[in-house]
Amino acid sequence: MRKSKSILPKICQKSGLLALLSGICLWLYYQADTSEVQPKTNTYNKDSTTQYLTQLLPAKSPGTFVQHSRFSLSYSEIHEQAEWVAYALSEPALSAKKFNRTGFAFIPDPKINSKSANPNDYSGSSYDRGHLCPAADMAYDSIALRETFYMSNISPQTKAFNQGVWRVIESNTRNWAKNIGHTLVITGPVLSKPGLEQIGQNKVTVPVGFFKVIYTPQFQQAIGFIVPNQYTPKDPMQYAFNIDYIEQITNINFLPNLTVELQSAIESKLDLSFWNHHASYN
């Protein structure tokens, strides 16, 4: 009996130690596993100006409104893509540490209850899975970067358009945000023309073109672009218009939360000299 009593505490101590070590190993395993599924975000935080800009969304539309971590969108079930995507850009965000986009796959948007388009809808077509909110614009935040690969943020783009004039406009947009300061960016497809081509099992509409609206509250300046979804050798600035014109083409009211007077003044003018002056970044 004495022998049993002396051995039992030791066995219990060893068993307890093994259980503790097993628990720690199991915890470390799950921590490592979930770190890839739910990556830590960058330390960059929204300031008051960025929060103000994210409130300047287009007017309510028939689409389904979705709020992701760093951008908002209105999803059109009929066209299986966003009518518009809106977000704020700033120099601090663009100068922050950039996360690597390698390994991110296109996936359906889990926030679309009616189910968004599927990556396979684009397979076998001649169209790129084109980002509306560019991955490069959200590279400062690993979660937002992941969300740019949701299919709600994707639209059929010709390769010549996606890798040509549109890429230049996206680069200019980032340069403007670096030089000018906080900017609001709203991007989307032009879907107003009837009888458009559709691709995939979900019948994703192929836009005739794409628009981009950029607004800076600091200087009360805005510029819009409408570019055909095809190759073009033209200077991107030849596709620049005032916001009033973009609204006529898209039937979207872009800055409804501004006062009527301010909205009218900003949307009716286009100062190309202002935007050309701030287009480059050193």
N, C-alpha and C positions, 0 to 999 in steps of 0.2 A: 504493500500500500504506500509506503514511503517513497518507493521508486516511482510509482505511478504519479504521485503528487508532485514529485520533483521534475518529472519529464513533461507533464501536461502543460504547465505555464510556458515552457520553452517552445513546445509545439504551437501553442496559441500565439506566442510572440512571433514565431516564424510565419505562421499562417497569416497573421495580421499584417506583417511586413510585406509579404507577397501580395496580399490583396491590395494594400496601399500602392505598391509599385505598379500592379496591373491597372489600377484605377488611373494612376498618373499617365501611364502609357496610352491607355484608351482615350483619355482626355486630350492628350497631345495629338493623337491620330485624328480625332474629329476636328480639332482646331486647324490642323494643316489642311484637312479635306475641305472645310467650309470656307477657308480663306480665299480659295479660288472662285467659289460660287458667289460669295458676298465680299468682294474686295474692299479694302479700306479706301475711303475717299481722300482726296487731297485736302490739305489744311486750308486751302483757299476758301473763304466764306463770302457770302453775298453782303454787300454793303447797302446803305439806304438807297443809293441811286440805282443800283442793280434791281433791288426790290421794286422800286418805282417803275422801272422800265418793264418788268415782267407783268405789271398790272395793265400796261397799255396794249392789250390784246385786241385783235379784230372783233368786230361786232358778232353777236351770236348768229350761228348758221345752222342748217339742218344736220350737220355732221355731229359725231359723238366727240365731246370734249374730253381730252385726256391730259392729265398733268404728270409729267415725269419729273425727275429730280432737278433738271436744269433747263428743260424746255417744255413748251405746251404745244398741243396740236388739236386740230379738228379732223376727225376721221370720217371719210365718206364711204359708207358701205356699198353704195352703187358703183363707185369707181375703184374700191379696194386700195385706197391710199389716202394720205392726208390732203385736205383742201388747202391747209396752210400749217406751217410749223413756225413758232415764234420763240425767241430767246434773246438774252442780253449778252453782249460781248464787252470786254474791258481790257485795258493794258495789263493790269495785275493778273487776270486770269490767263491771258495769252503768254505772259512771261513766266508763269508758274511752271513747276516741274511737269513734264509731259509723260503720260503713260503710254505704253506700247500697245498698239491695236492688233498686233500679231496674235492669231489664235481665236479671235472673235468671229463667230459664225453668224449668218443671218438667221433669225428665228422669229416666229409669230409674236406679236405683242400680247403679253398676258393680260393687259388692261382692256383689251377690246373684247367685250362680252360676246359680240356677234362673230368673233374670230376674224383676225386680219388676214391679209394675203399670206401665201406660203412661199418660201424660197423656190420651191419646185415650179411655181407659176412662171418663172422666168427661164427655166431650163429649156433649151432648144430654141429659144427665141433669139433674135439678133440684138436684144436690148440689155444694157447693163442694169444691175441693181443700184440705181443712183441714189445717194443720200440727199435728203432735203436739208436737214441740219448736218453739215459736214462733220465727220469724225474728228477732223483736225480742230474744229471749233470747241469741242468738248474734251480734248486730250488732257486738260488739267484736272479732270475728275474721272476716276476709273469707273464709277457707277454710271455717270452720264455717258461716258464713252461706250460702255456696254449697251446702253439704251439706244444709241444712234444706229445700232444694227437690228433693232426691231423693225419688222416689215411695215409697220405703220409709218415709218420715217423713210421708206424706200419708194421710188417711182421709176417706171421704165424710161431710161435715157439712152439715146444712141451713143455709141462709143465715141464718135467724133465730137459730139456735143459735150459729153461728160468729161472727156480728157482734153478738150480744147478750150473754147471761149468761156465755158462755165467755170472751169478750174481757175482761170485768170480772174474772173469776177469774185469767186470765193476768196482767192488770195488777196485781192484788193480790199475786200470787206474786212479781213483781219488786219490789214495795214491801216485802214481807216480807224479801226477801233484802237490800235496801238498809238496812233498819232493824235486822234481827236479826243479820245476818252471813251466814256460809256456810250454804247450804241444799242439800239433795238434792231433786230434783224427778223424779218418775216419772209419766208420762202414757200413756194408751192407750185403746183402744176397748173397749166392753162387747160381747162377741161370744158370750156364753154361751147366749143364747136360740136355740132351733132354728128353722129355716125363715125365716131373715132374707133380705131383698131383696138381689139382686146386680145390679151394673151393669157394662157394658162387655164387650168380647171376653174379657178375663181373669177375668170374674166376680168383681169386687171386692165383698166383703160390706159392706153398709150397717149400721153399728152401731146398736143401740137407744139407746146413750148413751155417755158418756165418763167416765173417772175421772182423778183427779189426786191424787197423794200427795206431801206436802211434809214434810220432816224436818229439824230443826235440832239438830245435836249439841251446840251450846253450851248450850242450855236443855233438851235432851232432851224436846222437844215435837214432836208430829206431828199433822197434820190431813189428812183425805181428803175428796174430793168425788166424787159420782156425779150426773151431770146428764143428763136425757133429751135425745136428739138432736132437739130441736124448740124452738119458741118457748116461753119461760116468762117471766112477769112477776115471778116471785118474787125476793126477795133471795137472792143467791148463797150466803150463809151458811146458808140453809135447806136446802141440799144438802150440808152438811158432816157428816161421820161420822168415827168412829174407824177406825183402820186394820184392825182385826179385821173390821169390817163390809165394808170394801172387798174384803178377801181372800175373804170368803164369796161375794160377788157375782162376782168375777173369777176365782177359783181360782188366784190368784197369791200366792206368799209373798214379801212385799216387802223385808223387812230380815233375811234369814236369817243374815247374817254378824255380827250383834250377839249378845251372850251371851243365853242363853235367858231369864234373869231380866230383863235390860234390854229385850229385845224384847217380852216379855209386858207389862211396865210401860208402855212407850211406846205400844204398839198397842191397848191396852185402854181408854185414856183419851182424852178430848177436852176441852181447856180453851179454850172459845170466847172467854173474856175475854182470854186471852193473845194470840190471833190478832187479835181486834178492836182491841186496844190498839196493835198494830203495823201495822195495815192501811194507814195513810196515810203519805205521805212528803212532806216539805217541802223 
